[in-house]
Amino acid sequence: MIDMKTADIKTELRELIDKESDNSILEAIRTLLIKSKLNPVLKEKLTSRALKAEEDIKAGRVMNRKELELRLNKRLEI
């Protein structure tokens, strides 16, 4: 049985997909869903990353664009 949260997410995804006109985004969503069905390890990894990102956002561990650019430039030695 699908819990209400899952049903809500599916409804939201359908609405977002119906509104999306960028073919590359739709292709990315399709690829993600197909690959997640075929590879449970990938699905677990993506879910884990998404949950960690949500925790980081709630805890305020985020960067603005300038901070991100500086960090990336430092890492790339630019």
Secondary structure, DSSP 8 states (H G I E B T S, - for coil): ---HHHHHHHHHHHHHHHH---HHHHHHHHHHHHHHHH-HHHHHHHHHHHHHHHHHHHTT----HHHHHHHHHHHTT-
